Amino acid sequence: MRAKRIIVLSLALGLFLTSCGYNGVVTTGSSPTTTSVAATPTVVTRLTPGGPGATFTPSPPAQGTPGQSVTVQTSASFYQPGETILVTISNQTAQTILFANHQTDCTVVLLQVQTGSSWQSIAPCKLMIVTRLFPLNAGQHMSVSLKPSPSTWSSGTYRIAFRYESKTPTGPGSFRDTFSPLFQVR
C-alpha cells in the first residue's frame, strides 16, 4: 500500500514539474526538428494599454559574428499594444547551447521595457516549480511567442534578453547574455 502511494505521488510530482516548459519550436533551416512544449503561462504583471497602432517593418539584423554567435531577433520593429511578439533565437555557433525557462510568462526569453536609463523585466515566471534547462544544437533556430495577457503591452521601447551557456565536452561553459535589437510598442 505504501509503495503504491509513493508511485502515485512520484507520478503526480513529475507531471507537476513538467507543466512549465518552454513555449517554442526548434527548427533547422525552415522545418521543425523537435516538438514544441507549450505551457499555459500565468501573467503576474498587469500592463497599461498603450497608444495608437504602428506600421510593421522587419527588425535590423541582431549584432554578432555570423557563424560564431547566438542571435535574438523579433519579427518586427514596431508592435501594436495587443499584438503577439514573435522572437527567433538562432544558434550560429559550432556548439550546443543550454538555457533556462522561468523567464517572461515562463518562456525562455526575458522581455524588458526601458524605464529611463535602465531596463525593467516584464512578467517573470513565478510558478514555484523547478527551473529546467533546454538545449539548442548548433545551426538550429527556435521561435518563442510572447502574448500580452490579460492586458496589453505598454507603449515604449523594448528588447528581448536571452541568457545561455555553451555546452562543452567537459561540461557547461560560462553564461552569456545576448539581446535583440530595440523595438517599439505604439
Residue pairs with C-beta under 8 A, 6 or more apart in sequence:
16 129
17 129
17 130
19 39
19 127
19 129
20 39
20 101
20 102
20 106
20 125
20 127
20 129
20 132
21 37
21 38
21 39
21 101
21 132
22 36
22 37
22 39
22 101
22 107
22 108
22 132
22 134
22 144
23 36
23 37
23 38
23 39
23 41
23 105
23 106
23 107
23 108
23 144
23 145
24 36
24 37
24 89
24 107
24 108
24 142
24 143
24 144
24 145
25 32
25 34
25 36
25 142
25 143
26 32
26 33
26 34
26 36
26 136
26 140
26 141
26 142
27 33
27 140
27 141
27 142
27 143
28 137
28 139
28 140
28 141
29 141
33 140
39 101
39 106
39 107
41 105
41 106
41 107
41 123
41 125
41 147
41 149
42 105
42 106
42 125
42 126
42 127
43 105
43 123
43 149
43 150
44 123
44 124
44 125
44 126
45 122
45 123
45 124
46 150
46 151
47 122
47 148
47 151
47 152
47 153
47 154
48 151
48 154
49 81
49 151
49 152
49 154
50 80
50 81
50 152
50 153
50 154
50 155
50 156
50 185
50 186
51 81
51 155
51 186
52 186
53 80
53 186
54 78
54 79
54 80
54 184
54 185
54 186
55 78
56 76
56 77
56 78
56 79
57 76
57 77
57 78
58 75
58 76
58 77
59 73
59 74
59 75
59 76
59 77
59 180
59 181
59 183
60 77
60 181
61 71
61 73
61 181
62 71
62 72
62 73
62 178
62 179
62 180
62 181
63 71
63 181
64 70
64 71
64 92
64 178
66 92
67 92
67 93
68 92
68 93
69 92
69 93
69 178
70 89
70 90
70 91
70 92
70 93
70 97
70 162
70 164
70 176
70 178
71 89
71 90
71 92
71 178
72 87
72 88
72 89
72 109
72 160
72 162
72 178
72 179
72 180
73 87
73 88
73 89
73 90
73 180
73 181
74 85
74 86
74 87
74 88
74 160
74 180
74 181
74 183
75 85
75 86
75 87
75 88
76 183
77 181
77 183
77 184
78 183
78 184
78 185
78 186
79 85
79 153
79 183
79 184
79 185
79 186
80 185
80 186
81 148
81 152
81 153
81 154
81 155
81 185
81 186
82 148
82 152
82 153
83 148
83 153
84 145
84 146
84 147
84 148
85 111
85 145
85 146
85 153
85 158
85 160
85 183
86 143
86 144
86 145
87 109
87 143
87 144
87 145
87 146
87 160
87 180
88 141
88 142
88 143
88 144
89 108
89 109
89 136
89 141
89 142
89 143
89 144
89 162
90 140
90 141
91 97
91 136
91 137
91 138
91 139
91 140
91 141
92 139
93 138
93 166
94 138
95 138
95 166
95 167
95 168
96 135
96 136
96 137
96 138
96 166
96 167
97 135
97 136
97 164
97 165
97 166
97 167
98 133
98 134
98 135
98 164
98 165
98 166
98 167
98 172
99 108
99 133
99 134
99 136
99 162
99 163
99 164
99 165
100 108
100 131
100 132
100 133
100 134
100 163
101 107
101 108
101 125
101 131
101 132
101 134
102 124
102 125
102 127
102 131
103 109
103 110
103 124
103 125
104 110
104 111
104 121
104 122
104 123
104 124
104 125
104 146
105 123
105 125
105 146
105 147
105 149
106 125
106 127
107 125
107 144
107 146
108 134
108 142
108 144
108 162
109 144
109 146
109 160
109 161
109 162
110 121
110 122
110 124
110 160
110 161
110 162
110 163
111 121
111 122
111 123
111 146
111 158
111 160
112 119
112 120
112 121
112 122
112 158
112 159
112 160
112 161
113 119
113 120
113 122
113 154
113 156
113 157
113 158
114 120
114 156
114 157
114 158
114 159
114 182
119 159
119 161
121 161
135 167
136 142
136 164
153 185
154 185
155 184
155 185
155 186
156 184
156 185
157 182
157 183
157 184
158 182
158 183
158 184
158 185
159 179
159 180
159 181
159 182
159 183
160 179
160 180
161 177
161 178
161 179
162 177
162 178
162 179
162 180
163 175
163 176
163 177
164 175
164 176
164 178
165 172
165 173
165 174
165 175
165 176
166 172
166 173
166 174
166 176
167 173
